[in-house]
Amino acid sequence: MPTEFAVLGGAIVVALVVIVLLFKAIWRVAEPNEAMIISGLGARSRTELADSLGFKIVTGKGTAVLPGFQTSRRLRLDSRAANLQVSCVTQQGIPVQVRGVVIYKVGDDFASIANAARRFLDQQDSMNGAIHELFTGHLRSIIGNLTVEDLILNRERLTSETRSSAADEMSKLGLVVDSLQIQEIDDETGYITNLGKPHAAKIAASARIAEAQRDQEATEAEQVAAAKKAAAIRESQIQQAGYQAEVDQAAAKSRQAGPLSEATARQEVVVQETRAAELEAQLAEQRLQSQVRKPADAKAYETVTLSQAERDARIAQAEAEAKETELRAVAQASQVKQAAAAEAESVRLRGEAAAAATKATGVGEAEAAKARGLADAEAARARGLAEAEAAKARGLAEAEAIRARSEALAENQEAVIAQQLAENWPQIVEAGSKAFGNVDHMVVLNGAQGIEEMLAKALTLGGTGLGLARSLLAKGGSASVNGSEAPASPITPEPRA
């Protein structure tokens, strides 16, 4: 019994080993970077594209391959690089050497894998040669329509046109371009080198100019620094000389301290004596001011004030008397006028009465008219007498006022004349200032004091009116008032410039 179990276990193990070996023999798995192409009996994909191809494409998974009935081969899907080195002629007829690289791979879709499998499945190493020949032809064609400047300045245009022109052919080969790079463009004639020389010369000139400017600025900075250094040295020497001068001056002062102090003492004595003399002069002036000038001014002011008061009192009294006389004369004239009017009215009434009586008696209209004429004449005579009396009364009042002013003038001539001058002082000052009205140029030797002296002299010209009035009054005076004799009218001095 144990022997049978051992035989059965060994058979199972052998069967499992056979199954594993058989599975490994028929099962194939595609790597991520490859596509597995299966051809043979029953090798069909479930897509319409695979059915039309006649083989099966497997990517990224496993499938069973029947040995002897089916064959599986692998197509790499990773990137490949093909170097390009093309001799071309540009539109300008200049030969150039273009070096670049193309990064390409088999497309990921079943159509691209099928196209690449049909063309490169057994010749995958020949893909680089095919890509090189393909892009060489397109580069020659495209560069023939471009200039060297376009190749240098616009390489993106070259790469884009090359990729677009080769896209259809790459699609037929089942390949796609990941990248196309133009690495270098050379020419045998030196055109590119000569093309850059003007710019290089310009840059070189700019560099030389910049270098010269920097050198100039550095030189200027050095000169400025040297000038500042010299100025600092000069300032230092000047300060040292100043300090030395101060030292020498202090030494000289110390040597002359004795004589200088003695002279200063003498000067101080002179100053103090001068100050004492000025104080004494000021004291004398103050004494003169307080003891002589102010009492004299007060006395003169008192005299003038008293004389003006007496004169005003007399004038007021005379004017009052004249006014009273005038009022009496007016009253008397009014009485006379009223009496004359009454008399005239009485005569007129008597005449009218007489005329009426005469008319009543039949004497006639002539007698009545005569009576009225006589009455009118009497009335006119009475009015004339009244007006004459009134004029006589006014004349007497005016004469009385003139007599009073004459008496006041005779008693205090200076006060009256001084009042007249004071009342007309603005006109006197104006007339005095007219003395300078026609002066074009005037030279004053002693400044503001000279101006004041000239103005005072001009104003004193008007004061001569006081002396003139006084001399006239002394010689002739006013006519003495004797009874009916009319007094002389007062002389009002006119201000003179």
TIBASE-906191 format. One record per residue (C-alpha): x, y, z. Coordinates in nm, 3 decimals. Layout:
// TIBASE-906191
+---------+---------+---------+
!      c1 !      c2 !      c3 !
+---------+---------+---------+
!       X !       Y !       Z !
...
+---------+---------+---------+
//
This chain:
// TIBASE-906191
+---------+---------+---------+
!      c1 !      c2 !      c3 !
+---------+---------+---------+
!   0.000 !   0.000 !   0.000 !
!   0.269 !   0.256 !   0.080 !
!   0.443 !   0.169 !  -0.241 !
!   0.136 !   0.257 !  -0.445 !
!   0.106 !   0.599 !  -0.278 !
!   0.469 !   0.673 !  -0.354 !
!   0.426 !   0.583 !  -0.716 !
!   0.114 !   0.804 !  -0.741 !
!   0.293 !   1.102 !  -0.583 !
!   0.586 !   1.070 !  -0.816 !
!   0.353 !   1.062 !  -1.115 !
!   0.180 !   1.381 !  -1.000 !
!   0.509 !   1.558 !  -0.957 !
!   0.624 !   1.453 !  -1.297 !
!   0.296 !   1.572 !  -1.447 !
!   0.331 !   1.912 !  -1.281 !
!   0.686 !   1.948 !  -1.404 !
!   0.578 !   1.858 !  -1.754 !
!   0.292 !   2.108 !  -1.737 !
!   0.525 !   2.385 !  -1.619 !
!   0.778 !   2.311 !  -1.889 !
!   0.505 !   2.300 !  -2.151 !
!   0.363 !   2.635 !  -2.031 !
!   0.704 !   2.798 !  -2.044 !
!   0.754 !   2.662 !  -2.393 !
!   0.433 !   2.805 !  -2.536 !
!   0.375 !   3.125 !  -2.330 !
!   0.536 !   3.450 !  -2.447 !
!   0.521 !   3.794 !  -2.273 !
!   0.585 !   4.127 !  -2.450 !
!   0.810 !   4.381 !  -2.265 !
!   0.697 !   4.744 !  -2.221 !
!   0.944 !   4.866 !  -2.486 !
!   0.869 !   4.607 !  -2.748 !
!   0.589 !   4.465 !  -2.958 !
!   0.555 !   4.091 !  -3.019 !
!   0.466 !   3.987 !  -3.373 !
!   0.303 !   3.639 !  -3.392 !
!   0.244 !   3.475 !  -3.724 !
!   0.129 !   3.124 !  -3.820 !
!  -0.175 !   2.902 !  -3.766 !
!  -0.453 !   3.091 !  -3.587 !
!  -0.242 !   3.403 !  -3.530 !
!  -0.515 !   3.661 !  -3.553 !
!  -0.591 !   3.970 !  -3.340 !
!  -0.940 !   4.064 !  -3.247 !
!  -0.914 !   4.398 !  -3.426 !
!  -1.011 !   4.459 !  -3.784 !
!  -0.661 !   4.590 !  -3.859 !
!  -0.499 !   4.267 !  -3.734 !
!  -0.733 !   4.050 !  -3.937 !
!  -0.635 !   4.237 !  -4.253 !
!  -0.263 !   4.205 !  -4.176 !
!  -0.251 !   3.824 !  -4.132 !
!  -0.046 !   3.834 !  -3.809 !
!  -0.101 !   3.917 !  -3.447 !
!   0.050 !   4.210 !  -3.255 !
!   0.083 !   4.188 !  -2.878 !
!   0.209 !   4.479 !  -2.660 !
!   0.241 !   4.488 !  -2.284 !
!   0.091 !   4.146 !  -2.211 !
!   0.143 !   3.769 !  -2.268 !
!   0.001 !   3.520 !  -2.516 !
!   0.041 !   3.154 !  -2.607 !
!   0.251 !   3.062 !  -2.905 !
!   0.218 !   2.708 !  -3.037 !
!   0.563 !   2.582 !  -3.123 !
!   0.583 !   2.441 !  -3.474 !
!   0.253 !   2.608 !  -3.568 !
!   0.325 !   2.973 !  -3.478 !
!   0.632 !   3.199 !  -3.469 !
!   0.685 !   3.502 !  -3.242 !
!   0.936 !   3.780 !  -3.305 !
!   0.997 !   4.102 !  -3.112 !
!   1.006 !   4.462 !  -3.249 !
!   1.174 !   4.720 !  -3.031 !
!   0.965 !   5.030 !  -2.949 !
!   1.235 !   5.234 !  -2.770 !
!   1.397 !   5.552 !  -2.910 !
!   1.677 !   5.544 !  -3.161 !
!   1.922 !   5.812 !  -3.269 !
!   2.052 !   5.872 !  -3.618 !
!   2.337 !   6.119 !  -3.679 !
!   2.310 !   6.343 !  -3.982 !
!   2.600 !   6.489 !  -4.180 !
!   2.486 !   6.647 !  -4.502 !
!   2.673 !   6.848 !  -4.764 !
!   2.432 !   7.108 !  -4.907 !
!   2.435 !   7.417 !  -5.124 !
!   2.236 !   7.722 !  -5.013 !
!   2.025 !   7.951 !  -5.228 !
!   2.331 !   8.176 !  -5.261 !
!   2.536 !   7.889 !  -5.403 !
!   2.753 !   7.856 !  -5.094 !
!   2.837 !   7.496 !  -4.993 !
!   2.774 !   7.418 !  -4.629 !
!   2.812 !   7.116 !  -4.404 !
!   2.512 !   7.052 !  -4.178 !
!   2.546 !   6.821 !  -3.880 !
!   2.250 !   6.715 !  -3.671 !
!   2.071 !   6.429 !  -3.497 !
!   1.728 !   6.270 !  -3.535 !
!   1.562 !   6.100 !  -3.238 !
!   1.291 !   5.860 !  -3.362 !
!   1.102 !   5.547 !  -3.266 !
!   0.838 !   5.303 !  -3.389 !
!   0.490 !   5.436 !  -3.340 !
!   0.280 !   5.301 !  -3.050 !
!  -0.034 !   5.234 !  -3.253 !
!  -0.092 !   4.900 !  -3.426 !
!  -0.077 !   5.058 !  -3.776 !
!   0.273 !   5.203 !  -3.712 !
!   0.388 !   4.875 !  -3.552 !
!   0.254 !   4.679 !  -3.851 !
!   0.428 !   4.913 !  -4.102 !
!   0.758 !   4.899 !  -3.912 !
!   0.731 !   4.518 !  -3.872 !
!   0.684 !   4.466 !  -4.243 !
!   0.986 !   4.686 !  -4.325 !
!   1.231 !   4.644 !  -4.038 !
!   1.134 !   4.332 !  -3.836 !
!   1.441 !   4.134 !  -3.946 !
!   1.649 !   4.446 !  -4.032 !
!   1.601 !   4.668 !  -3.728 !
!   1.968 !   4.773 !  -3.734 !
!   1.921 !   4.926 !  -4.079 !
!   1.668 !   5.180 !  -3.950 !
!   1.941 !   5.443 !  -3.885 !
!   2.065 !   5.417 !  -4.243 !
!   1.716 !   5.461 !  -4.380 !
!   1.648 !   5.761 !  -4.155 !
!   1.983 !   5.919 !  -4.252 !
!   1.910 !   5.889 !  -4.623 !
!   1.554 !   6.012 !  -4.577 !
!   1.648 !   6.327 !  -4.384 !
!   1.954 !   6.393 !  -4.598 !
!   1.739 !   6.431 !  -4.904 !
!   1.489 !   6.656 !  -4.731 !
!   1.764 !   6.874 !  -4.578 !
!   1.931 !   6.923 !  -4.918 !
!   1.598 !   7.020 !  -5.070 !
!   1.507 !   7.265 !  -4.793 !
!   1.854 !   7.423 !  -4.755 !
!   1.865 !   7.484 !  -5.131 !
!   1.580 !   7.735 !  -5.081 !
!   1.740 !   7.915 !  -4.783 !
!   2.032 !   8.154 !  -4.738 !
!   2.319 !   8.116 !  -4.498 !
!   2.170 !   8.393 !  -4.284 !
!   1.842 !   8.199 !  -4.261 !
!   2.029 !   7.886 !  -4.156 !
!   2.212 !   8.074 !  -3.883 !
!   1.935 !   8.299 !  -3.755 !
!   1.630 !   8.074 !  -3.802 !
!   1.720 !   7.713 !  -3.734 !
!   1.373 !   7.648 !  -3.597 !
!   1.232 !   7.707 !  -3.942 !
!   1.477 !   7.456 !  -4.089 !
!   1.387 !   7.185 !  -3.837 !
!   1.012 !   7.242 !  -3.861 !
!   1.013 !   7.234 !  -4.243 !
!   1.229 !   6.919 !  -4.242 !
!   0.998 !   6.737 !  -3.998 !
!   0.684 !   6.840 !  -4.184 !
!   0.826 !   6.734 !  -4.524 !
!   0.937 !   6.392 !  -4.388 !
!   0.622 !   6.327 !  -4.182 !
!   0.436 !   6.139 !  -4.460 !
!   0.727 !   5.908 !  -4.537 !
!   0.794 !   5.846 !  -4.168 !
!   0.429 !   5.752 !  -4.124 !
!   0.457 !   5.496 !  -4.406 !
!   0.763 !   5.348 !  -4.234 !
!   0.573 !   5.328 !  -3.906 !
!   0.819 !   5.568 !  -3.742 !
!   0.768 !   5.895 !  -3.555 !
!   1.026 !   6.169 !  -3.493 !
!   1.072 !   6.264 !  -3.129 !
!   1.332 !   6.533 !  -3.195 !
!   1.535 !   6.684 !  -3.479 !
!   1.831 !   6.904 !  -3.384 !
!   2.067 !   7.091 !  -3.620 !
!   2.390 !   7.089 !  -3.423 !
!   2.634 !   7.273 !  -3.648 !
!   2.659 !   7.448 !  -3.983 !
!   3.002 !   7.484 !  -4.143 !
!   3.114 !   7.632 !  -4.471 !
!   3.436 !   7.580 !  -4.657 !
!   3.449 !   7.930 !  -4.807 !
!   3.460 !   8.116 !  -4.473 !
!   3.134 !   8.296 !  -4.547 !
!   2.999 !   8.249 !  -4.200 !
!   3.327 !   8.364 !  -4.049 !
!   3.331 !   8.674 !  -4.268 !
!   2.964 !   8.731 !  -4.190 !
!   3.045 !   8.767 !  -3.823 !
!   3.352 !   8.985 !  -3.868 !
!   3.165 !   9.321 !  -3.893 !
!   2.980 !   9.242 !  -3.574 !
!   3.297 !   9.118 !  -3.414 !
!   3.476 !   9.436 !  -3.523 !
!   3.190 !   9.645 !  -3.390 !
!   3.196 !   9.463 !  -3.061 !
!   3.575 !   9.492 !  -3.052 !
!   3.551 !   9.865 !  -3.122 !
!   3.288 !   9.902 !  -2.853 !
!   3.511 !   9.709 !  -2.617 !
!   3.807 !   9.933 !  -2.702 !
!   3.593 !  10.245 !  -2.660 !
!   3.460 !  10.118 !  -2.329 !
!   3.811 !  10.031 !  -2.221 !
!   3.934 !  10.378 !  -2.325 !
!   3.644 !  10.544 !  -2.141 !
!   3.711 !  10.340 !  -1.830 !
!   4.081 !  10.427 !  -1.859 !
!   3.990 !  10.795 !  -1.898 !
!   3.758 !  10.780 !  -1.600 !
!   4.025 !  10.607 !  -1.398 !
!   4.277 !  10.873 !  -1.502 !
!   4.033 !  11.151 !  -1.414 !
!   3.963 !  10.986 !  -1.081 !
!   4.336 !  10.962 !  -1.017 !
!   4.380 !  11.330 !  -1.111 !
!   4.090 !  11.431 !  -0.886 !
!   4.237 !  11.226 !  -0.605 !
!   4.579 !  11.386 !  -0.664 !
!   4.417 !  11.733 !  -0.668 !
!   4.233 !  11.659 !  -0.345 !
!   4.555 !  11.532 !  -0.195 !
!   4.734 !  11.853 !  -0.302 !
!   4.444 !  12.062 !  -0.167 !
!   4.463 !  11.874 !   0.163 !
!   4.836 !  11.936 !   0.180 !
!   4.779 !  12.304 !   0.099 !
!   4.509 !  12.338 !   0.365 !
!   4.736 !  12.169 !   0.614 !
!   5.021 !  12.403 !   0.528 !
!   4.786 !  12.706 !   0.547 !
!   4.660 !  12.595 !   0.887 !
!   5.013 !  12.535 !   1.005 !
!   5.112 !  12.882 !   0.881 !
!   4.805 !  13.029 !   1.055 !
!   4.894 !  12.854 !   1.377 !
!   5.251 !  12.976 !   1.346 !
!   5.123 !  13.331 !   1.283 !
!   4.906 !  13.307 !   1.593 !
!   5.206 !  13.185 !   1.790 !
!   5.417 !  13.473 !   1.657 !
!   5.138 !  13.720 !   1.730 !
!   5.102 !  13.588 !   2.084 !
!   5.476 !  13.618 !   2.129 !
!   5.473 !  13.976 !   1.995 !
!   5.180 !  14.062 !   2.222 !
!   5.361 !  13.918 !   2.516 !
!   5.668 !  14.125 !   2.430 !
!   5.455 !  14.442 !   2.396 !
!   5.226 !  14.369 !   2.689 !
!   5.386 !  14.635 !   2.905 !
!   5.369 !  14.926 !   2.656 !
!   5.027 !  14.814 !   2.538 !
!   4.886 !  14.803 !   2.889 !
!   5.028 !  15.148 !   2.961 !
!   4.875 !  15.288 !   2.639 !
!   4.546 !  15.118 !   2.720 !
!   4.548 !  15.274 !   3.063 !
!   4.612 !  15.618 !   2.913 !
!   4.336 !  15.559 !   2.659 !
!   4.098 !  15.459 !   2.936 !
!   4.184 !  15.778 !   3.124 !
!   4.115 !  15.987 !   2.815 !
!   3.786 !  15.804 !   2.759 !
!   3.678 !  15.861 !   3.117 !
!   3.774 !  16.230 !   3.100 !
!   3.582 !  16.265 !   2.773 !
!   3.285 !  16.094 !   2.932 !
!   3.307 !  16.329 !   3.233 !
!   3.317 !  16.634 !   3.004 !
!   3.014 !  16.503 !   2.814 !
!   2.827 !  16.449 !   3.139 !
!   2.913 !  16.801 !   3.255 !
!   2.793 !  16.942 !   2.923 !
!   2.472 !  16.745 !   2.953 !
!   2.427 !  16.869 !   3.310 !
!   2.478 !  17.228 !   3.202 !
!   2.230 !  17.178 !   2.920 !
!   1.978 !  17.028 !   3.161 !
!   2.026 !  17.320 !   3.399 !
!   1.977 !  17.566 !   3.115 !
!   1.670 !  17.372 !   3.007 !
!   1.514 !  17.363 !   3.353 !
!   1.625 !  17.706 !   3.487 !
!   1.611 !  17.934 !   3.183 !
!   1.435 !  17.786 !   2.881 !
!   1.132 !  17.626 !   3.047 !
!   1.056 !  17.928 !   3.274 !
!   1.093 !  18.160 !   2.974 !
!   0.865 !  17.939 !   2.765 !
!   0.613 !  17.926 !   3.050 !
!   0.627 !  18.304 !   3.094 !
!   0.584 !  18.363 !   2.722 !
!   0.299 !  18.110 !   2.710 !
!   0.135 !  18.281 !   3.011 !
!   0.172 !  18.625 !   2.854 !
!   0.032 !  18.513 !   2.520 !
!  -0.252 !  18.324 !   2.686 !
!  -0.349 !  18.617 !   2.911 !
!  -0.332 !  18.866 !   2.624 !
!  -0.540 !  18.638 !   2.405 !
!  -0.794 !  18.596 !   2.683 !
!  -0.814 !  18.974 !   2.743 !
!  -0.837 !  19.037 !   2.371 !
!  -1.111 !  18.774 !   2.329 !
!  -1.299 !  18.923 !   2.625 !
!  -1.282 !  19.273 !   2.482 !
!  -1.381 !  19.154 !   2.136 !
!  -1.668 !  18.954 !   2.281 !
!  -1.784 !  19.255 !   2.486 !
!  -1.756 !  19.483 !   2.182 !
!  -1.944 !  19.236 !   1.966 !
!  -2.212 !  19.201 !   2.233 !
!  -2.251 !  19.579 !   2.257 !
!  -2.257 !  19.604 !   1.877 !
!  -2.516 !  19.331 !   1.862 !
!  -2.725 !  19.507 !   2.127 !
!  -2.697 !  19.837 !   1.940 !
!  -2.789 !  19.662 !   1.617 !
!  -3.089 !  19.498 !   1.780 !
!  -3.202 !  19.832 !   1.925 !
!  -3.159 !  19.993 !   1.584 !
!  -3.353 !  19.714 !   1.420 !
!  -3.625 !  19.746 !   1.682 !
!  -3.641 !  20.123 !   1.640 !
!  -3.643 !  20.079 !   1.263 !
!  -3.920 !  19.827 !   1.294 !
!  -4.118 !  20.063 !   1.517 !
!  -4.062 !  20.350 !   1.278 !
!  -4.156 !  20.126 !   0.989 !
!  -4.469 !  20.011 !   1.163 !
!  -4.557 !  20.367 !   1.258 !
!  -4.491 !  20.477 !   0.901 !
!  -4.701 !  20.191 !   0.772 !
!  -4.977 !  20.277 !   1.012 !
!  -4.955 !  20.642 !   0.916 !
!  -4.958 !  20.546 !   0.550 !
!  -5.256 !  20.320 !   0.605 !
!  -5.430 !  20.598 !   0.794 !
!  -5.355 !  20.849 !   0.519 !
!  -5.474 !  20.594 !   0.260 !
!  -5.793 !  20.538 !   0.454 !
!  -5.845 !  20.909 !   0.496 !
!  -5.784 !  20.955 !   0.126 !
!  -6.029 !  20.682 !   0.041 !
!  -6.275 !  20.833 !   0.284 !
!  -6.220 !  21.172 !   0.133 !
!  -6.254 !  21.023 !  -0.212 !
!  -6.571 !  20.853 !  -0.107 !
!  -6.699 !  21.175 !   0.046 !
!  -6.600 !  21.368 !  -0.261 !
!  -6.765 !  21.114 !  -0.481 !
!  -7.068 !  21.127 !  -0.261 !
!  -7.084 !  21.495 !  -0.293 !
!  -7.045 !  21.456 !  -0.662 !
!  -6.707 !  21.618 !  -0.705 !
!  -6.610 !  21.327 !  -0.928 !
!  -6.363 !  21.053 !  -0.994 !
!  -6.068 !  21.292 !  -1.037 !
!  -6.073 !  21.401 !  -0.679 !
!  -6.088 !  21.040 !  -0.556 !
!  -5.786 !  20.945 !  -0.764 !
!  -5.592 !  21.240 !  -0.631 !
!  -5.668 !  21.142 !  -0.277 !
!  -5.547 !  20.785 !  -0.335 !
!  -5.223 !  20.914 !  -0.491 !
!  -5.152 !  21.131 !  -0.192 !
!  -5.211 !  20.839 !   0.039 !
!  -4.969 !  20.615 !  -0.158 !
!  -4.700 !  20.885 !  -0.153 !
!  -4.729 !  20.919 !   0.223 !
!  -4.698 !  20.542 !   0.266 !
!  -4.384 !  20.526 !   0.045 !
!  -4.223 !  20.809 !   0.235 !
!  -4.290 !  20.634 !   0.564 !
!  -4.131 !  20.308 !   0.439 !
!  -3.821 !  20.496 !   0.317 !
!  -3.776 !  20.664 !   0.652 !
!  -3.799 !  20.323 !   0.827 !
!  -3.537 !  20.165 !   0.601 !
!  -3.302 !  20.461 !   0.649 !
!  -3.330 !  20.430 !   1.028 !
!  -3.252 !  20.055 !   1.008 !
!  -2.940 !  20.115 !   0.790 !
!  -2.825 !  20.383 !   1.031 !
!  -2.860 !  20.143 !   1.325 !
!  -2.657 !  19.870 !   1.150 !
!  -2.382 !  20.118 !   1.062 !
!  -2.359 !  20.231 !   1.423 !
!  -2.328 !  19.868 !   1.539 !
!  -2.051 !  19.791 !   1.291 !
!  -1.864 !  20.107 !   1.388 !
!  -1.886 !  20.006 !   1.754 !
!  -1.742 !  19.660 !   1.674 !
!  -1.456 !  19.811 !   1.471 !
!  -1.379 !  20.048 !   1.754 !
!  -1.359 !  19.757 !   2.001 !
!  -1.120 !  19.558 !   1.779 !
!  -0.906 !  19.869 !   1.729 !
!  -0.878 !  19.918 !   2.102 !
!  -0.779 !  19.552 !   2.150 !
!  -0.517 !  19.585 !   1.877 !
!  -0.377 !  19.903 !   2.030 !
!  -0.346 !  19.742 !   2.374 !
!  -0.197 !  19.404 !   2.268 !
!  -0.058 !  19.422 !   1.915 !
!   0.172 !  19.119 !   1.938 !
!  -0.100 !  18.887 !   2.066 !
!  -0.339 !  18.984 !   1.783 !
!  -0.068 !  18.950 !   1.518 !
!   0.048 !  18.619 !   1.665 !
!  -0.308 !  18.489 !   1.653 !
!  -0.338 !  18.592 !   1.289 !
!  -0.009 !  18.418 !   1.209 !
!  -0.116 !  18.102 !   1.394 !
!  -0.446 !  18.094 !   1.206 !
!  -0.263 !  18.126 !   0.874 !
!   0.036 !  17.905 !   0.963 !
!  -0.051 !  17.621 !   0.712 !
!  -0.053 !  17.876 !   0.428 !
!   0.278 !  18.016 !   0.558 !
!   0.440 !  17.669 !   0.562 !
!   0.308 !  17.594 !   0.212 !
!   0.442 !  17.922 !   0.080 !
!   0.777 !  17.851 !   0.249 !
!   0.802 !  17.507 !   0.086 !
!   0.744 !  17.666 !  -0.258 !
!   1.092 !  17.810 !  -0.226 !
!   1.227 !  17.462 !  -0.311 !
!   0.972 !  17.390 !  -0.585 !
!   1.193 !  17.502 !  -0.877 !
!   1.519 !  17.360 !  -0.742 !
!   1.653 !  17.084 !  -0.976 !
!   1.972 !  16.992 !  -0.792 !
!   2.068 !  17.082 !  -0.436 !
!   2.387 !  16.984 !  -0.254 !
!   2.366 !  16.966 !   0.125 !
!   2.699 !  16.950 !   0.300 !
!   2.591 !  16.876 !   0.657 !
!   2.322 !  16.606 !   0.596 !
!   1.984 !  16.611 !   0.767 !
!   2.083 !  16.908 !   0.984 !
!   2.143 !  17.116 !   0.672 !
!   1.795 !  17.025 !   0.539 !
!   1.636 !  17.129 !   0.868 !
!   1.827 !  17.461 !   0.870 !
!   1.722 !  17.548 !   0.513 !
!   1.357 !  17.462 !   0.584 !
!   1.365 !  17.671 !   0.905 !
!   1.512 !  17.967 !   0.715 !
!   1.248 !  17.936 !   0.446 !
!   0.972 !  17.926 !   0.707 !
!   1.113 !  18.226 !   0.896 !
!   1.058 !  18.433 !   0.580 !
!   0.687 !  18.420 !   0.667 !
!   0.768 !  18.535 !   1.018 !
!   0.888 !  18.870 !   0.883 !
!   0.518 !  18.955 !   0.860 !
!   0.514 !  18.987 !   1.241 !
!   0.798 !  19.242 !   1.241 !
!   0.643 !  19.428 !   0.947 !
!   0.308 !  19.452 !   1.124 !
!   0.474 !  19.561 !   1.446 !
!   0.676 !  19.833 !   1.266 !
!   0.368 !  19.964 !   1.087 !
!   0.177 !  19.978 !   1.411 !
!   0.467 !  20.152 !   1.582 !
!   0.496 !  20.415 !   1.308 !
!   0.138 !  20.487 !   1.221 !
!  -0.062 !  20.274 !   1.454 !
!  -0.429 !  20.272 !   1.442 !
!  -0.618 !  20.597 !   1.438 !
!  -0.715 !  20.702 !   1.787 !
!  -1.079 !  20.676 !   1.863 !
!  -1.205 !  21.029 !   1.936 !
!  -1.570 !  21.068 !   1.945 !
!  -1.711 !  21.023 !   1.599 !
!  -1.375 !  20.955 !   1.436 !
!  -1.372 !  20.598 !   1.293 !
!  -1.080 !  20.374 !   1.410 !
!  -0.837 !  20.232 !   1.159 !
!  -0.913 !  19.879 !   1.054 !
!  -0.671 !  19.614 !   1.189 !
!  -0.398 !  19.496 !   0.954 !
!  -0.404 !  19.124 !   0.898 !
!  -0.055 !  19.021 !   0.789 !
!  -0.051 !  18.803 !   0.480 !
!   0.189 !  18.504 !   0.495 !
!   0.478 !  18.537 !   0.254 !
!   0.700 !  18.266 !   0.123 !
+---------+---------+---------+
//
